[in-house]
Amino acid sequence: MCPGSSGPGSMTRVGPVPTTQVFVPSSVNGPGLGARTQTMPSIGHHDGSEGSSLPMGDTTADGRAVAELLRARIARQGPITFAAFMDAALYGEGGFYGRRAVGERGDFVTAPHVSPVFGILLAAQVEEFWRLLDEPDPFSIVEAGAGDGTLARQVMDALPDAVRRRSTYLAVDRSPTARAALRAEGLRAAASVSELPAARHGCLLANELLDNLPFHRLRMTDDGPAELYVRVDGDGFELVQGPLSEPGLADLVPAELSVGLEWPARPAATRFLDEAIRAIARGYVWLADYALSGAEEAPSVHGYRAHRLETDVLSEPGSRDITAGVDFASLARHASGRGLAVWGPVSQRDALLALGFRDLDRRAQQRQVEAVAARRGIDALRIYSNRARANLLLARGGLGDFSVMCVGIGVEREPASTSSTL
Ligand SMILES: C[S@@+](CC[C@H](N)C(=O)[O-])C[C@H]1O[C@@H](n2cnc3c(N)ncnc32)[C@H](O)[C@@H]1O
């Protein structure tokens, strides 16, 4: 998430989490723990309200409705994993993504909202994918986590005719509200990448999707990783330490993680990557997001509400986004382990520079100079201000530090965005 003014570099790093009490569930795989954390709520494809007018208003701004559901669930099941809590808070009934969350009028902005140059340069990458794949017709573009369709619009508008004519654009989003917005934009929308037939020659793009996939909060102890669960604490919620809810989670934690530090383990990201790879018969999966810093630093679990960063993600669930950086190294290992070509991760700054950012900026600067010469001061100012916004995409300590990674399926030719040696 990038709240324009507060990119990841300016985020408050959460130090080691406060001491939590320890609880020992009767059975790690019993009801309420491992078994249920695997059970994702419906992703909406059976949702009767789909396509009808959806609640755009903030029905749960105070988080009460979601909190009540979670309290009832915890009363029934006992403490739940943080992944299950996050899943309910973002995607469950009354959850955060049930409203328009992204955009200047939402709670945070992402790169395409900062500047259309992001989509223009991504279109250059998509065009190159098409050429590297020997110009397939039809050429399939899938965008996962498409949100309100801002990026889709930018990419389609910037694609050259020869590619656009042969392209199909499918926007995928788990949120029924997002799908309604995407359809209102005239886009084809689906609820899940896992539903797509596997026949595609093309590419799958995902900008800032992975960080929003639910994660388990693990903490290193003298006896290896333990898991933090959520339980009720008076009117609110608190974390409580217990054993791992799924044995496989331990594989997602770096062995060198210091005792006392936390790690967000996100098997949902590995599953998503597998689904994305399965949806493309031949082509590329292109992922951009902000990455976890190394195992020596406590990762920041945080959220955004009304463009402000918040570190208390347990109170008023549903009222804010919840996010933590993405473990690109583990995703790269997973894809390589499947015998696929992996490029990157490189910084978003390098990726955008490799895709021609400087050329675009020079042309804009030329138009600005011409506007000044022609005494069109307002135009010159507008161009200057657009250039300043575009440059935020490269900002160190902000969006420029995001990571871009690409996976090739049945293709070995490296794309421009990850080839940077700048
Ligand atoms: C932070 S927003 C990013 C939106 C857009 N990509 C952008 O750059 O502005 C994340 C989006 O991913 C969607 N999402 C989360 N999990 C998903 C999944 N498993 N499949 C598809 N979309 C998902 C959310 O509903 C939300 O719209």
The ligand as an SDF file (V2000), in Angstrom:
LIG
                    3D

 27 29  0  0  0  0  0  0  0  0999 V2000
   -4.3330   -3.3670   -2.6220 C   0  0  0  0  0  0  0  0  0  0  0  0
   -5.5860   -3.7650   -3.7280 S   0  0  0  0  0  0  0  0  0  0  0  0
   -4.7040   -3.4900   -5.2530 C   0  0  0  0  0  0  0  0  0  0  0  0
   -5.6150   -3.1010   -6.3740 C   0  0  0  0  0  0  0  0  0  0  0  0
   -4.8930   -2.8260   -7.7070 C   0  0  0  0  0  0  0  0  0  0  0  0
   -4.1020   -3.9450   -8.1390 N   0  0  0  0  0  0  0  0  0  0  0  0
   -4.0430   -1.5910   -7.6430 C   0  0  0  0  0  0  0  0  0  0  0  0
   -2.8510   -1.6810   -7.8830 O   0  0  0  0  0  0  0  0  0  0  0  0
   -4.5980   -0.5050   -7.3560 O   0  0  0  0  0  0  0  0  0  0  0  0
   -5.6550   -5.5210   -3.6150 C   0  0  0  0  0  0  0  0  0  0  0  0
   -6.8200   -6.1220   -4.3590 C   0  0  0  0  0  0  0  0  0  0  0  0
   -6.6280   -7.5390   -4.4200 O   0  0  0  0  0  0  0  0  0  0  0  0
   -7.8960   -8.1630   -4.2470 C   0  0  0  0  0  0  0  0  0  0  0  0
   -7.6440   -9.5590   -3.8370 N   0  0  0  0  0  0  0  0  0  0  0  0
   -7.2490  -10.0200   -2.6460 C   0  0  0  0  0  0  0  0  0  0  0  0
   -7.0870  -11.3640   -2.6740 N   0  0  0  0  0  0  0  0  0  0  0  0
   -7.3610  -11.7480   -3.9330 C   0  0  0  0  0  0  0  0  0  0  0  0
   -7.3390  -13.0030   -4.6080 C   0  0  0  0  0  0  0  0  0  0  0  0
   -7.0130  -14.1270   -3.9860 N   0  0  0  0  0  0  0  0  0  0  0  0
   -7.6790  -13.0270   -5.9200 N   0  0  0  0  0  0  0  0  0  0  0  0
   -8.0300  -11.8850   -6.5630 C   0  0  0  0  0  0  0  0  0  0  0  0
   -8.0660  -10.6740   -5.9690 N   0  0  0  0  0  0  0  0  0  0  0  0
   -7.7290  -10.6020   -4.6850 C   0  0  0  0  0  0  0  0  0  0  0  0
   -8.5720   -7.2920   -3.2180 C   0  0  0  0  0  0  0  0  0  0  0  0
   -9.9640   -7.4870   -3.2230 O   0  0  0  0  0  0  0  0  0  0  0  0
   -8.1610   -5.8920   -3.6940 C   0  0  0  0  0  0  0  0  0  0  0  0
   -9.0700   -5.3780   -4.6320 O   0  0  0  0  0  0  0  0  0  0  0  0
  1  2  1  0
  2  3  1  0
  2 10  1  0
  3  4  1  0
  4  5  1  0
  5  6  1  0
  5  7  1  0
  7  8  2  0
  7  9  1  0
 10 11  1  0
 11 12  1  0
 11 26  1  0
 12 13  1  0
 13 14  1  0
 13 24  1  0
 14 15  1  0
 14 23  1  0
 15 16  2  0
 16 17  1  0
 17 18  1  0
 17 23  2  0
 18 19  1  0
 18 20  2  0
 20 21  1  0
 21 22  2  0
 22 23  1  0
 24 25  1  0
 24 26  1  0
 26 27  1  0
M  CHG  2   2   1   9  -1
M  END
$$$$
